Amino acid sequence: MGQEIDLLVHYPRTRRNVDERGQVKTADDQRIARQFGREFFDGDRRHGYGGFNYNPRFWQPVIPTLRDWFGLTGSSSLLDVGCAKGFMLHDLAQLIPGITVQGIDISPYAIEHAVEDMKPHVQVADAEALPFSDKSFDVVIAINTIHNLARDECALALREIARVASKGAFVTVDAYRSEDERERMMAWNLTAQTIMHVDEWKVFFAQNGYDGDYYWFIP
């Protein structure tokens, strides 16, 4: 199996009022968020991002880390599973000229509103049934994506990522290491359907043939 490594170490951290969300969040908020439509991306903050817009300060500091870790060059190819509006792909293309990028997302809204230069490179698709042949990409990345699936579907997504990646992969998932972190996660979570202890995730990765790298989202 791959390594536990924080390849998003240079992604800007935002302050999260976990306690406040836990007190006001409702089942209806989660239902709306899990539709991954306009309300999730560009609607009220209680349903998701509260406005999902491109800003170079988020992904541009991350790209050099990804480039160096995976040895990405202008002849490399990369798939972003859960690409949303294609912001990371845009910055990859800007900072690694010539790289082949592709993205999929479950959200028609996100794909329709993708950053303009990425629209030819993104499509609506399911993570558990990637529309690509075996070993189609050098690297496959899924940031805070596969945990939004039910456990069996999450397992399929891991197998699909392993299937289409030829050289490396990286996923981040909602996780916890202690009871306090579990409580904070449950208070914060809007969309994830599969949340586990970090040790459970490692077993789950191995059981489903995922041998790429990984890290955790813990609010």
BELTA-V316247 format. One line per field, one symbol per residue. ss: DSSP state (a for helix, b for strand, c for the rest). burial: I if it has 9 or more other C-alpha atoms within 8 Angstrom, else O. A space follows every 10 residues. Layout:
ss->???
burial->???
//
This chain:
ss->cccbcccccc cccccccaaa aaaaccaaaa aaaccccaaa aaccaaaccc cccccaaaaa aaaaaaaaaa ccccccbbbb bcccccaaaa aaaaaccccb bbbbbccaaa aacccaaaaa abbbccaaac ccccccbbbb bbbccaaacc aaaaaaaaaa aaaabbbbbb bbbbbbccaa aaaaaaaacc cccccbbaaa aaaaaaaccc ccbbbbbcc
burial->OOOOOOIOOO IOOOOOOIIO IIOOIOOOII OIIIOIIIII IIIIOIIIII IOOOOOOIII IIIOIIIOOO OIIIOIIIII IIIIIIIIII IIIOOIIOII IIIIIIIIII IOOIIOOIIO OIIIIIIIII OOOOIIIIII IIIIIIIIII IOIIIIIIII IIIIIIOIII IIIIIIOOOO IIOIIOIIOI OIIIIIIIOO IOOIIIOIII IIIIIIIOO
//
